Amino acid sequence: MPNFNGVWSLTTQLQYRSDWPIFHQSQGRMLVAGGFGTPEGGSDLNNSIISIDINAGGANGVDFGDLSAARRSVAGCASTTRACFGGGSSAAGFSGVNIIEYVTIANVGNATDFGNLTNTPMTHAACNSATIGLYAGGYADNSNYYDVIQKITIGSTGNASDFGDLSDAVRGLSSDSSSTRGLFFRGYNGSSGRNTAEYVTIASNGNATDFGDSGSTTTNACACGSGVRSLVAYSGNSVDVEYFTIASTGNATDFGDLSRGLAGDSSAASSATLAIFQYANVSNITQMTIATTGNGTDYGDLGELQGYKGATSSSNGGVQ
Protein backbone atom coordinates (compact mmCIF):
# COMPACT_ATOMS: atom_id res chain seq x y z
CA MET A 1 0.00 0.00 0.00
CA PRO A 2 1.21 3.62 -0.60
CA ASN A 3 2.05 5.87 2.32
CA PHE A 4 -0.14 8.80 3.30
CA ASN A 5 1.31 11.02 0.55
CA GLY A 6 0.41 8.41 -2.06
CA VAL A 7 4.07 7.59 -2.73
CA TRP A 8 5.64 4.15 -2.51
CA SER A 9 8.69 3.73 -0.30
CA LEU A 10 11.09 0.77 -0.36
CA THR A 11 10.26 0.04 3.28
CA THR A 12 6.56 -0.13 2.51
CA GLN A 13 7.11 -2.40 -0.48
CA LEU A 14 9.14 -4.84 1.63
CA GLN A 15 6.56 -4.71 4.40
CA TYR A 16 3.91 -5.90 1.96
CA ARG A 17 6.15 -8.27 -0.02
CA SER A 18 3.62 -11.11 0.32
CA ASP A 19 1.39 -9.10 -2.05
CA TRP A 20 4.12 -9.38 -4.73
CA PRO A 21 4.00 -13.00 -5.93
CA ILE A 22 7.11 -12.84 -8.14
CA PHE A 23 9.25 -11.50 -5.30
CA HIS A 24 7.90 -14.02 -2.87
CA GLN A 25 8.01 -17.12 -5.04
CA SER A 26 11.44 -16.40 -6.50
CA GLN A 27 12.81 -17.48 -3.13
CA GLY A 28 12.52 -21.02 -4.42
CA ARG A 29 9.48 -23.19 -5.04
CA MET A 30 10.44 -26.63 -6.33
CA LEU A 31 7.79 -28.61 -8.20
CA VAL A 32 8.03 -32.39 -8.65
CA ALA A 33 5.61 -33.95 -11.16
CA GLY A 34 4.42 -37.41 -12.20
CA GLY A 35 6.11 -40.65 -11.22
CA PHE A 36 6.09 -44.41 -11.42
CA GLY A 37 6.63 -47.44 -9.19
CA THR A 38 6.82 -48.13 -5.47
CA PRO A 39 9.37 -49.78 -3.20
CA GLU A 40 7.11 -52.83 -3.14
CA GLY A 41 7.50 -53.24 -6.90
CA GLY A 42 4.19 -51.73 -7.93
CA SER A 43 3.63 -50.17 -11.34
CA ASP A 44 1.28 -47.30 -10.58
CA LEU A 45 1.68 -44.14 -12.64
CA ASN A 46 1.17 -40.81 -10.90
CA ASN A 47 -0.27 -37.46 -12.01
CA SER A 48 0.51 -35.49 -8.85
CA ILE A 49 2.51 -32.26 -8.62
CA ILE A 50 4.25 -31.80 -5.27
CA SER A 51 5.57 -28.44 -4.03
CA ILE A 52 8.63 -27.88 -1.81
CA ASP A 53 9.72 -24.52 -0.38
CA ILE A 54 13.46 -24.87 -0.97
CA ASN A 55 14.70 -22.08 1.30
CA ALA A 56 12.43 -22.92 4.24
CA GLY A 57 15.37 -24.54 6.02
CA GLY A 58 13.83 -27.98 5.77
CA ALA A 59 10.28 -28.63 4.64
CA ASN A 60 8.12 -31.53 3.55
CA GLY A 61 6.40 -31.71 0.20
CA VAL A 62 2.80 -30.53 -0.06
CA ASP A 63 0.17 -31.10 -2.73
CA PHE A 64 0.19 -28.47 -5.51
CA GLY A 65 -2.14 -29.96 -8.14
CA ASP A 66 -2.20 -32.55 -10.90
CA LEU A 67 -0.93 -33.13 -14.41
CA SER A 68 -3.67 -33.72 -16.97
CA ALA A 69 -2.88 -37.46 -16.89
CA ALA A 70 -0.65 -39.88 -15.00
CA ARG A 71 2.84 -39.93 -16.57
CA ARG A 72 6.38 -40.97 -15.75
CA SER A 73 9.68 -39.51 -16.93
CA VAL A 74 8.44 -35.98 -17.68
CA ALA A 75 11.04 -33.20 -17.89
CA GLY A 76 10.56 -29.80 -16.29
CA CYS A 77 11.81 -26.27 -16.94
CA ALA A 78 10.69 -22.97 -15.45
CA SER A 79 10.83 -19.20 -15.32
CA THR A 80 10.22 -17.31 -12.07
CA THR A 81 6.48 -17.48 -12.71
CA ARG A 82 5.70 -20.57 -14.81
CA ALA A 83 6.77 -24.23 -14.77
CA CYS A 84 6.44 -26.39 -17.91
CA PHE A 85 6.44 -30.20 -17.93
CA GLY A 86 6.94 -31.96 -21.26
CA GLY A 87 7.03 -35.48 -22.67
CA GLY A 88 7.12 -38.65 -20.61
CA SER A 89 5.23 -41.90 -20.83
CA SER A 90 1.56 -42.53 -20.21
CA ALA A 91 2.14 -46.25 -19.64
CA ALA A 92 4.47 -48.47 -17.64
CA GLY A 93 6.27 -49.51 -20.85
CA PHE A 94 7.20 -47.60 -24.00
CA SER A 95 4.46 -45.13 -24.78
CA GLY A 96 5.93 -41.66 -25.09
CA VAL A 97 3.78 -38.55 -25.45
CA ASN A 98 4.44 -35.11 -26.96
CA ILE A 99 2.39 -33.19 -24.38
CA ILE A 100 3.63 -29.96 -22.80
CA GLU A 101 1.61 -28.45 -19.98
CA TYR A 102 2.23 -25.71 -17.46
CA VAL A 103 1.32 -24.33 -14.05
CA THR A 104 1.59 -20.82 -12.62
CA ILE A 105 4.07 -21.29 -9.79
CA ALA A 106 2.51 -18.75 -7.43
CA ASN A 107 -0.96 -20.31 -7.72
CA VAL A 108 -1.72 -23.81 -6.49
CA GLY A 109 -3.70 -25.70 -9.14
CA ASN A 110 -3.75 -28.24 -11.95
CA ALA A 111 -1.68 -28.12 -15.13
CA THR A 112 -2.97 -26.46 -18.31
CA ASP A 113 -2.19 -27.39 -21.92
CA PHE A 114 0.80 -25.50 -23.34
CA GLY A 115 1.44 -27.15 -26.72
CA ASN A 116 3.33 -30.11 -28.18
CA LEU A 117 6.92 -31.28 -28.48
CA THR A 118 8.23 -32.23 -31.92
CA ASN A 119 8.67 -35.88 -30.79
CA THR A 120 7.54 -38.21 -27.99
CA PRO A 121 10.51 -38.44 -25.59
CA MET A 122 10.95 -40.34 -22.34
CA THR A 123 13.96 -40.09 -19.98
CA HIS A 124 14.93 -36.84 -21.68
CA ALA A 125 16.26 -33.64 -20.08
CA ALA A 126 15.15 -30.02 -19.80
CA CYS A 127 16.74 -26.73 -18.75
CA ASN A 128 16.06 -23.04 -19.27
CA SER A 129 17.06 -19.41 -19.28
CA ALA A 130 14.69 -16.84 -17.81
CA THR A 131 12.55 -17.01 -20.96
CA ILE A 132 13.51 -20.06 -23.07
CA GLY A 133 13.02 -23.73 -22.17
CA LEU A 134 15.03 -26.49 -23.86
CA TYR A 135 14.12 -30.20 -24.11
CA ALA A 136 16.81 -32.61 -25.30
CA GLY A 137 17.38 -36.28 -26.07
CA GLY A 138 15.25 -39.15 -24.81
CA TYR A 139 13.72 -42.12 -26.55
CA ALA A 140 10.38 -43.46 -27.72
CA ASP A 141 11.41 -47.14 -27.57
CA ASN A 142 14.55 -49.25 -27.42
CA SER A 143 15.38 -48.63 -31.08
CA ASN A 144 14.30 -45.00 -31.42
CA TYR A 145 16.66 -42.60 -29.62
CA TYR A 146 16.62 -38.82 -30.09
CA ASP A 147 19.47 -36.34 -30.56
CA VAL A 148 17.06 -33.42 -31.00
CA ILE A 149 17.17 -30.27 -28.89
CA GLN A 150 13.93 -28.31 -29.08
CA LYS A 151 12.83 -25.04 -27.51
CA ILE A 152 9.78 -23.26 -26.16
CA THR A 153 9.16 -19.68 -25.05
CA ILE A 154 8.03 -20.27 -21.46
CA GLY A 155 5.91 -17.13 -21.17
CA SER A 156 3.73 -17.85 -24.22
CA THR A 157 1.95 -21.10 -25.04
CA GLY A 158 2.67 -22.90 -28.30
CA ASN A 159 4.43 -25.86 -29.85
CA ALA A 160 8.15 -26.52 -29.53
CA SER A 161 10.49 -25.72 -32.41
CA ASP A 162 13.85 -27.14 -33.48
CA PHE A 163 16.90 -25.69 -31.69
CA GLY A 164 19.72 -28.01 -32.77
CA ASP A 165 21.19 -31.43 -32.00
CA LEU A 166 23.15 -33.18 -29.28
CA SER A 167 26.39 -34.89 -30.32
CA ASP A 168 24.66 -38.27 -30.02
CA ALA A 169 21.17 -39.75 -29.83
CA VAL A 170 20.77 -40.59 -26.14
CA ARG A 171 18.33 -41.33 -23.36
CA GLY A 172 18.81 -41.02 -19.61
CA LEU A 173 20.75 -37.75 -19.75
CA SER A 174 20.50 -34.91 -17.22
CA SER A 175 20.76 -31.14 -17.62
CA ASP A 176 21.25 -27.78 -15.90
CA SER A 177 21.71 -24.19 -16.98
CA SER A 178 22.87 -20.69 -16.23
CA SER A 179 21.00 -17.70 -17.63
CA THR A 180 23.01 -18.10 -20.86
CA ARG A 181 24.22 -21.71 -21.18
CA GLY A 182 22.37 -25.02 -21.16
CA LEU A 183 24.43 -28.08 -20.16
CA PHE A 184 23.65 -31.73 -20.88
CA PHE A 185 25.35 -34.57 -19.02
CA ARG A 186 25.95 -38.27 -19.72
CA GLY A 187 23.26 -40.47 -21.28
CA TYR A 188 23.03 -43.88 -22.94
CA ASN A 189 23.33 -44.12 -26.73
CA GLY A 190 22.00 -47.65 -27.20
CA SER A 191 25.33 -49.41 -26.77
CA SER A 192 27.08 -47.74 -23.83
CA GLY A 193 26.85 -45.04 -21.21
CA ARG A 194 28.64 -41.75 -21.92
CA ASN A 195 30.78 -39.52 -19.71
CA THR A 196 30.05 -36.61 -22.05
CA ALA A 197 29.19 -33.10 -20.94
CA GLU A 198 28.13 -30.69 -23.69
CA TYR A 199 26.56 -27.25 -23.87
CA VAL A 200 24.60 -24.78 -25.96
CA THR A 201 24.14 -21.02 -25.83
CA ILE A 202 20.44 -20.74 -25.06
CA ALA A 203 19.86 -17.47 -26.91
CA SER A 204 21.23 -18.86 -30.19
CA ASN A 205 19.91 -21.93 -32.02
CA GLY A 206 22.65 -24.43 -32.76
CA ASN A 207 24.17 -27.82 -32.03
CA ALA A 208 25.74 -28.79 -28.73
CA THR A 209 29.49 -28.29 -28.21
CA ASP A 210 31.83 -30.37 -26.06
CA PHE A 211 32.17 -29.03 -22.51
CA GLY A 212 34.29 -31.66 -20.77
CA ASP A 213 34.01 -35.07 -19.17
CA SER A 214 31.95 -36.40 -16.32
CA GLY A 215 33.59 -38.72 -13.83
CA SER A 216 31.21 -41.56 -14.67
CA THR A 217 29.33 -43.13 -17.55
CA THR A 218 26.34 -43.86 -15.30
CA THR A 219 23.05 -42.91 -16.95
CA ASN A 220 19.87 -41.51 -15.40
CA ALA A 221 21.80 -39.03 -13.29
CA CYS A 222 20.08 -35.89 -12.07
CA ALA A 223 21.45 -32.34 -12.04
CA CYS A 224 20.70 -28.84 -10.77
CA GLY A 225 22.67 -25.73 -9.91
CA SER A 226 23.06 -22.08 -8.98
CA GLY A 227 23.86 -20.64 -12.39
CA VAL A 228 27.54 -20.73 -11.43
CA ARG A 229 27.91 -24.41 -10.58
CA SER A 230 26.08 -27.46 -11.87
CA LEU A 231 25.85 -30.40 -9.46
CA VAL A 232 25.40 -33.85 -11.02
CA ALA A 233 24.47 -36.82 -8.86
CA TYR A 234 25.31 -40.34 -9.90
CA SER A 235 22.57 -42.96 -10.12
CA GLY A 236 22.86 -46.70 -9.63
CA ASN A 237 22.66 -46.48 -5.82
CA SER A 238 25.79 -44.31 -5.66
CA VAL A 239 26.24 -41.43 -3.20
CA ASP A 240 28.75 -39.50 -5.35
CA VAL A 241 28.09 -35.93 -6.54
CA GLU A 242 30.33 -33.96 -8.91
CA TYR A 243 30.23 -30.39 -10.17
CA PHE A 244 31.02 -28.31 -13.23
CA THR A 245 31.76 -24.58 -13.34
CA ILE A 246 29.31 -23.43 -16.00
CA ALA A 247 31.13 -20.36 -17.35
CA SER A 248 34.37 -22.24 -18.15
CA THR A 249 34.54 -25.53 -20.00
CA GLY A 250 36.34 -28.38 -18.28
CA ASN A 251 35.97 -31.73 -16.56
CA ALA A 252 33.91 -32.51 -13.49
CA THR A 253 35.30 -32.13 -9.96
CA ASP A 254 34.25 -34.14 -6.92
CA PHE A 255 31.74 -32.26 -4.75
CA GLY A 256 30.78 -34.65 -1.95
CA ASP A 257 28.40 -37.45 -1.05
CA LEU A 258 24.66 -37.66 -0.65
CA SER A 259 23.29 -38.91 2.66
CA ARG A 260 22.22 -42.18 1.04
CA GLY A 261 22.58 -44.04 -2.25
CA LEU A 262 20.77 -42.36 -5.12
CA ALA A 263 18.93 -44.93 -7.22
CA GLY A 264 18.34 -44.32 -10.90
CA ASP A 265 15.43 -42.16 -12.08
CA SER A 266 15.61 -39.65 -9.23
CA SER A 267 15.22 -35.89 -9.70
CA ALA A 268 16.75 -32.60 -8.55
CA ALA A 269 16.09 -28.85 -8.51
CA SER A 270 17.63 -25.84 -6.81
CA SER A 271 17.49 -22.32 -5.53
CA ALA A 272 20.43 -19.95 -5.93
CA THR A 273 22.04 -21.49 -2.85
CA LEU A 274 20.62 -24.98 -2.22
CA ALA A 275 20.48 -28.13 -4.33
CA ILE A 276 17.66 -30.53 -3.49
CA PHE A 277 17.80 -34.20 -4.52
CA GLN A 278 14.67 -36.36 -4.49
CA TYR A 279 15.32 -40.09 -4.24
CA ALA A 280 13.54 -42.63 -6.40
CA ASN A 281 11.21 -44.85 -4.38
CA VAL A 282 12.23 -43.18 -1.09
CA SER A 283 10.45 -40.25 0.57
CA ASN A 284 13.62 -38.57 1.88
CA ILE A 285 15.00 -35.36 0.36
CA THR A 286 18.67 -34.36 0.63
CA GLN A 287 20.10 -30.83 0.44
CA MET A 288 23.55 -29.56 -0.50
CA THR A 289 24.94 -26.02 -0.25
CA ILE A 290 26.04 -25.32 -3.82
CA ALA A 291 28.78 -22.75 -3.13
CA THR A 292 30.77 -24.97 -0.77
CA THR A 293 31.76 -28.56 -1.47
CA GLY A 294 30.70 -31.12 1.11
CA ASN A 295 28.27 -33.88 1.89
CA GLY A 296 24.49 -33.73 1.75
CA THR A 297 22.22 -33.46 4.79
CA ASP A 298 18.62 -34.39 5.37
CA TYR A 299 16.09 -31.78 4.24
CA GLY A 300 12.66 -33.36 4.74
CA ASP A 301 10.24 -35.74 3.05
CA LEU A 302 8.60 -35.52 -0.34
CA GLY A 303 5.58 -37.48 0.87
CA GLU A 304 5.59 -39.92 -2.07
CA LEU A 305 7.56 -43.10 -2.70
CA GLN A 306 8.10 -43.04 -6.44
CA GLY A 307 10.81 -42.43 -9.01
CA TYR A 308 10.69 -41.32 -12.66
CA LYS A 309 9.58 -37.83 -11.63
CA GLY A 310 10.31 -34.52 -13.30
CA ALA A 311 11.46 -31.55 -11.23
CA THR A 312 12.15 -27.83 -11.70
CA SER A 313 12.03 -24.66 -9.60
CA SER A 314 11.22 -20.96 -9.77
CA SER A 315 14.78 -20.03 -8.77
CA ASN A 316 16.95 -22.47 -10.71
CA GLY A 317 20.29 -21.33 -12.11
CA GLY A 318 18.81 -20.34 -15.44
CA VAL A 319 16.59 -17.62 -13.99
CA GLN A 320 19.10 -15.94 -11.66
N, C-alpha and C positions, 0 to 999 in steps of 0.2 A: 504494500500500500504506500502511496506518496505521503510525505510529511505534511504539516499544516499549511505550508506555502505551495503545496502542489508539486513539489520537486522531489525526485528520487535522490536518495543518498545511498552510498555503498553500504553503510551500516544497515539501513532499512532493507535493502535488497537481500543481504545475508540473513537478516532476522527472519525473512519470509521465504527462505530458499526452498522450503518444501512445496511452495506454489510454482516453482520453476522445474518442471520435470526433467529437462535435459541436464541441468546442473546436478540435480539429485541422482538421477540414474547413472550418470557418467562415472559415479564412484565405483561401479562394477557389479552389474547384474549378469550372472552366468545362467544360460538356458541350456538344458540338456533334453534332447528330444528323441522319441522312438525307443526302440530296443528289442531284444530277442533273447530268449533262454532264461533258465534259472539254475541255481546251483544243484538242484535235484535232477537236472537233465531235461527239463520241460522245453517245449518249443513254442511258447506263447509269444506272439508279436505284441508290441505295445504302441499306443498312439499318444502317450502322455508327454507333456512338456513340464519339466521341473525347474524351478527357479532357486538360485543360490545367491545370497548377498555376499560377494567375495570379500569385501573389506569390513565385514562385521566382526572380525576377530575370531571366527569360528561359528558356523551356523549350519543348521540342517536344511535339506532341500524342502521346498513347499510346492504345492500344486500351482501351476500357472495357467494351464489350459490343455488343449489337445490338438494334435495334427488332424487333418481331415480323414486320415485312415491309419491303421496300424502299419508301421514300417520299421525295418531295421536298416542300419548302415546308411542313414542320411548324412549329409555333410552340411555344416552351418557356417555362415559368415554374417557379419553385422556392422552397422554403423552405430552411432551413439543412440539412435532412436528406433531402429528397425533391425530385426533378426530374420534372416532368410534360410530356410532349410530345403535342400534340393536332392533329388535322386533317392536312392535306396531301393529296398526290395519289399514288395507287398506280400511275400510268401517266405516260408522257411527255406526254400531252395532258391533256384535261380529265376528270378522274376523281377528284373529291374524296372523302374518307372522313371519318367522324365519330369515328374511334378516338381515345381518350385512353389513354396508357400511361405507366408511371412506372418510375423506378429509385431505389434507395436510394443517395444520393451517396457515402456512406462505403464502400460495398461494390461492388467491380467485379462486373458481371454484366449479363445481358440484361434488357430491359424486360418488365414485367408489366402485364396489363390493368387499367385504372383504371375505365373507364366510357365513356360516349359524349357527344359534343357534341350540341347541338340541331340542327345543320346540318352541311354537308360542306364546310368552307372550305379554300381554298388562298390563298397569299400574304396571310394574315391576320396579326394581331399578338397577343402575349401579354405580360402583366406581372403583378405580384403584390405583396401585402403579406407579412407573415410567415406568414399562414395562408390567405389567399384568393388564388386565381389567376383572372385575367380573360383571356378570349379575345374578340377584336373584329374585325369586318369580314371581308374576304375575298370570294371568289367561287367558284361551282361551275362556271360557264362564262361565255362572253362576254356573255350576256344576263341572268345571275342573280348580282347583287351583293348583299352583305349589309351591313346597318347594325346588326346585332345585337351587343350585348355580353352575354356569358354568363359565369357564374362556377362555380368548383369550390372545395371545401374541400380543400386540398392534403393534409392529414394523414389524410383518410378517403376511401376509394374511393367512387365513385358517379357518376351522370350529372350533366352540367352543367345549370344552371337559368338562367332569364332574369334579367339584371341591369338592362338598359336599352338605349338605342340611341345610336349615334353621330349626329352631325348630318347625315350623308349615307351612302348605301350605297357603300362603297369597297373596292378591293383595293389591295395594294401599300403599305399603311401600316406604320409602325413604332411602337414603344411603349417606355416606361420607367416607373419608379415610384419613389416614396418609400414609407415605411411606411404612409402615409395616402392618397396621391394616385396615381392611374394616369393617365398622359399618352399621348395618341395623336397621331401626327404624319403630315401629308401624306396621300398616297393618290390613287388615280385613280377617278373616279366614272362612268366609261364615256364621258365626252366630253372631260374635261380633267384635268390634274393639279391638286392643291390645295396651297396653302401654309398650310393650316389646322393649328393645334395646339389640342387640346381636352383636357379632363380630367374625371375623376370622383373622388368620394370613395369609396375602396374599401370602407369599412365600411358604406356606405349605398347600397342599390339606387337607381338613377336614371339619367337620360339625361346624356350628356356636355354640358359647358358650355365656351364659348369660352375659350381660354387666351391666345392671341396669334397671331402670324404667324411662319411659317418664312421663311427667306430665299430659298427656292426652291420650285417646284412639282414638282420631280423626284420620281418615285415610286420604290418599292422601296429606300428609304433604310433604314439600320439604326441602332439607338439603344441606349444603355446609360447607366448613371450611378451616382452615389455615394449617392443619396438626397437630396442637396442640389442637384446639377447633373445635368441630362440632356444627354448629348452625342449629336448627330444627324449622321451622315455622309451626304453626298450620294452618289447612285449615278450611273450614266451616265459612268463613267470619270473622275469628278471627284475632286480631292484635298481639297475643302473640308469642314470640320467646323464646326458651330455648336453653341451651348449655350443651354439655358433654365435659369433658377433656379426650382426646382420650387415652393417655398413662396409665390412671388409671381407672379401672372399678368403676362404681358408678351411682347414679341417676342424672337426669337432674336438672339444676339450672336455675332459671329465668334470662333471658338476657335483655329483653326490649320489646318494642312494635314497630311494623311496622307503617308506616305513614298512612296506611289505611287497612281495612279488607282484608285478603288474602283468596280469594275463593279457593275451591278445584281445583286440577289439574293445579296448578301453577308450576313454576320451579325456580331453583336457581343454581348459580355457584359462584366461588370465585377466587381471587388472594391470595397471602400470607397475605394480610392485609385487604382486603375488601370483604364482602359478598354482592352479588347482587341478589335481589329477583324480579322475573318477574311475574306480576299478570295475572291470567286467565281473559280473556275478557276485559282487561284494558291495555292501552298502557304504563302506568307509570311503572318506574323501581325504586326500593328503595335500598339504600345502608346502610350497617352497618359496623362499624369498629370492626373487630373480637376480637382484643386484649383487648378492653375496653367495658364493658357492657353499654347499653344505647339504646335509641330509634333510629329508622331508619330515614333517611332523603332522600329527593328526589334526584335521580341521573340523570334521563333523560327519554326518551321515546323509547320503542322498535320499534314503527312504525307499529305494527300489533295488532289487537284486538282479539286474540284467546288464548284459554287454551290448555291443553293436549299436551304441547310441551316438548321436551327433551333438556336438557342443560348440557354443560360441559365447561371446560376452559383449556388453556395451562399452567396454573399456579395454579391448584387446590392443595389441601393439600397433595394429594398422590404423587405429582411430586416434592415437595420441597426438 
